[in-house]
Structures are given as structure tokens and as C-alpha cells.
């Protein structure tokens, strides 16, 4: 297969990286919002425990030293637990199978982004390009019927073929990823080629999904042109 840089325009890749930077910025903001909500919940729980302890002490005219220590330790334990759990949500391959079509493209992009560090540097351009294609096709998927043939093809590509390709690569020991196999190519090269194929397939699916709209727009344009040309000629 052709080497990926020859198949992916570098201008498109640069645009993809700019879009990725914007998406990562938004994702980081969302993660911080989640952590702040978790921290606020922990503070509220801690405050609640200590207020309850104080009210009990006032009602009883004081608490034994051991009860006071236990309430402090309980507050610290609850605060620590709630400040750490639940963990920041991460998209798993299994989530792609259960995601709705509206969520599928975004979930696939988040899942692939989470795998970026485990993949070779040569795959970065292809990963960025897949991100652009997924962003492009996401609004179209929201318009599809869940049980239609097009939906099944997209779901198979994003929830089966893409995770299968990446997971097959990550299961290979790192020492063997750069060694040529029986076909003369290394696992890393096979991964990059596979990601490029998936990127091109997403683009082809997007074109297929938009074909009806493109044809309809051309038909409307021809109708308008005919209508106004006839009106001018009659005028």
C-alpha cells in the first residue's frame, strides 16, 4: 500500500490537528468540570458529617473523645473516597457497540484519542484524519435510522473494525512491532495502512450519505434556473 503521507494531504492534516487541539481543549475543560463537581460533592459530604457531629455534641452536651476522633476520621475517609471516585469517564471499546448513532462518531473519536499514546508516531496523521472524518459524518449519522443498512455498515466499521485493528496492534509485544512479518511489512506499517483505509472508508460513507442531498440540491438548482430563465425570456 502507499505510504500514508502520500495518501493524506499535509494541509488537511494540519487543519485536522488544529481541530483536534480545539476538541482536546474542550475535552480537558469537561474533565475539569467533572473533577470540580466530584470535589464539591466531597466537600459537601465532609461538611455534612462535621455539622452533624457538632449538632449532636451540642444536643448531648459534648461527645466522648473517641467519638470526636471517629467523626473526624469518618469525614476524612468520606472526603477522600468521593474526591477520587467515580473516576473520570473514559470511553471503552464496548461502549461503541451500545452507543446510539448520534453518539457513535464522538464516542469513536474519544476512544481512539485515548489509544493515541499506545500507537506509533507514524500513525498520528491517520488518527488526526479519522478525527476529521468522524466530525464530518457525525451530523449525518444523527439522521439515519438505527436499523437501516447504512447504519449497520457504519456501526460495523466504527465499533468492530476500528477497535479490532487497534487492539490487534496493542496486543503485539513492543519489541516485535517494528519487525517485518511474513508479508514484508511491520505491524506498525500495517496499522498505519489500516487506519488510512478506515479514514478513507469513513469519507466514502459520508459522501454516500450526502449523495441524496447533493442530487436534490442539483435538482432544485436546475428548477430555479429554468424558472428564472423562462421568466426573463417572457419579460
C-alpha positions in Angstrom: 0.0 0.0 0.0 1.1 3.6 -0.5 2.8 5.3 2.4 0.3 7.4 4.4 1.9 10.8 3.9 1.3 10.3 0.1 -2.3 9.5 0.7 -3.1 12.2 3.2 -2.7 15.9 2.2 -0.5 17.6 4.7 -2.7 20.7 4.5 -5.6 18.6 5.6 -3.5 17.1 8.3 -2.6 20.5 9.7 -6.2 21.5 9.6 -7.0 18.3 11.4 -4.5 19.0 14.1 -5.9 22.4 14.7 -9.4 20.9 15.0 -8.0 18.2 17.3 -6.4 20.9 19.5 -9.8 22.6 19.8 -11.5 19.3 20.6 -8.9 18.4 23.2 -9.3 21.8 24.8 -13.0 21.3 25.2 -12.4 17.7 26.5 -10.0 19.0 29.1 -12.5 21.6 30.2 -15.1 18.9 30.5 -12.8 16.7 32.6 -12.0 19.6 34.9 -15.7 20.3 35.3 -16.3 16.7 36.2 -13.4 16.8 38.8 -14.7 20.0 40.3 -18.2 18.5 40.6 -16.7 15.5 42.3 -14.6 17.7 44.7 -17.7 19.8 45.5 -19.6 16.7 46.4 -16.8 15.6 48.7 -16.7 18.9 50.5 -20.5 18.9 51.0 -20.3 15.3 52.4 -17.4 16.3 54.7 -19.2 19.4 55.9 -22.4 17.4 56.5 -20.7 14.9 58.7 -18.9 17.5 60.8 -22.1 19.6 61.1 -24.0 16.5 62.2 -21.2 15.8 64.7 -21.4 19.4 66.1 -25.2 19.3 66.4 -25.0 16.0 68.2 -22.4 17.3 70.5 -24.5 20.4 71.3 -27.6 18.3 71.9 -25.8 15.9 74.2 -23.7 18.5 75.9 -20.5 17.1 74.4 -19.1 13.9 72.9 -16.5 11.4 74.2 -13.0 12.0 72.8 -13.1 8.7 70.8 -16.4 9.7 69.2 -15.0 13.0 68.1 -11.9 11.4 66.7 -14.0 8.8 64.8 -16.2 11.5 63.3 -13.1 13.4 62.1 -11.7 10.2 60.6 -15.0 9.3 59.0 -15.2 12.8 57.4 -11.7 12.5 56.0 -12.4 9.0 54.7 -15.6 10.0 53.0 -14.0 13.1 51.6 -11.1 11.1 50.2 -13.4 8.5 48.7 -15.7 11.0 47.0 -12.8 13.1 45.8 -11.4 10.1 43.9 -14.5 8.1 42.8 -16.2 7.9 40.4 -13.2 8.0 38.1 -13.2 10.4 35.2 -15.3 8.7 32.5 -13.3 7.0 29.7 -14.8 5.5 26.5 -14.2 1.8 26.2 -14.5 -0.3 23.0 -17.6 -2.0 24.5 -19.2 1.4 24.8 -19.1 1.8 21.0 -21.4 -1.2 20.5 -24.0 0.2 22.7 -23.7 3.9 21.6 -26.6 5.4 19.6 -25.9 6.6 16.1 -26.0 10.2 17.4 -23.2 9.4 19.9 -21.2 6.9 17.8 -18.9 9.2 15.9 -18.0 11.2 19.0 -17.5 8.1 21.1 -15.3 6.5 18.5 -13.2 9.7 18.3 -12.8 9.8 22.1 -11.9 6.1 22.2 -9.3 6.5 19.5 -7.9 9.6 21.2 -7.4 7.5 24.4 -5.4 5.0 22.4 -3.1 7.6 20.8 -0.2 7.1 23.3 -0.1 3.4 22.7 0.2 3.8 18.9 3.3 4.7 16.9 4.2 8.2 15.8 3.7 7.2 12.2 0.0 6.7 12.9 -0.6 10.3 14.2 -1.6 11.8 10.8 -4.0 8.9 10.2 -5.5 9.3 13.6 -6.0 13.1 13.1 -7.6 12.4 9.7 -10.0 9.9 11.2 -11.0 12.5 13.8 -11.8 15.0 11.0 -13.8 12.4 9.1 -15.8 11.4 12.2 -16.6 15.0 12.9 -17.8 15.3 9.3 -20.0 12.3 9.4 -21.5 12.8 12.9 -24.4 15.1 11.8 -25.3 12.6 9.0 -25.4 9.7 11.4 -27.9 11.5 13.6 -30.3 11.5 10.6 -30.1 7.7 9.9 -32.5 5.0 11.1 -30.8 2.8 13.7 -31.8 -0.4 11.9 -31.1 0.7 8.3 -28.4 -0.9 6.2 -26.2 2.2 6.1 -26.4 2.4 9.9 -25.3 -1.2 10.2 -22.3 -0.6 7.9 -21.2 2.5 9.8 -21.6 0.7 13.2 -19.6 -2.3 12.0 -16.8 0.0 10.8 -16.6 2.1 14.0 -17.4 -0.4 16.7 -15.8 -3.6 15.2 -13.2 -2.9 12.5 -11.6 0.1 14.1 -11.2 -1.3 17.7 -10.2 -4.7 16.2 -7.4 -3.1 14.2 -6.1 -1.0 17.1 -6.4 -3.8 19.7 -4.7 -6.3 17.5 -1.7 -4.0 17.3 -1.6 -3.2 21.0 -1.6 -6.9 21.9 1.7 -7.3 19.9 4.8 -7.1 22.2 6.5 -3.7 21.7 9.8 -5.4 20.7 8.0 -7.1 17.7 6.1 -4.1 16.4 8.9 -2.8 14.2 10.0 -6.2 12.8 8.8 -7.3 9.3 6.3 -10.1 9.2 5.6 -12.7 6.6 4.3 -10.0 4.1 7.5 -7.9 4.5 5.8 -5.1 6.4 6.0 -4.4 10.1 2.9 -4.4 12.4 3.3 -0.6 12.8 3.1 -0.2 9.0 0.1 -2.5 8.8 -1.6 -0.5 11.5 -1.0 2.9 9.7 -2.2 1.4 6.4 -5.3 0.1 8.1 -6.1 3.4 9.8 -5.7 5.1 6.4 -8.2 2.7 4.9 -10.7 3.3 7.7 -10.3 7.1 7.2 -11.0 6.7 3.5 -13.9 4.5 4.2 -15.5 7.0 6.6 -15.1 9.7 3.9 -16.7 7.4 1.3 -19.6 6.7 3.6 -20.1 10.4 4.2 -20.2 11.0 0.5 -22.7 8.2 0.0 -24.9 9.6 2.8 -24.8 13.1 1.3 -25.4 11.9 -2.3 -29.2 12.2 -2.0 -28.9 15.7 -0.6 -26.4 16.7 -3.3 -28.7 15.3 -6.1 -31.7 17.0 -4.5 -29.8 20.3 -4.4 -28.8 20.0 -8.0 -32.4 19.3 -9.0 -33.6 22.3 -7.1 -30.9 24.5 -8.7 -31.9 23.3 -12.2 -35.6 24.0 -11.4 -34.8 27.5 -10.2 -32.5 28.2 -13.2 -35.2 27.1 -15.6 -37.9 29.1 -13.8 -36.0 32.3 -13.7 -34.6 32.0 -17.2 -38.1 31.4 -18.6 -39.3 34.4 -16.6 -36.6 36.6 -18.0 -37.3 35.5 -21.5 -41.0 36.1 -21.1 -40.2 39.6 -19.6 
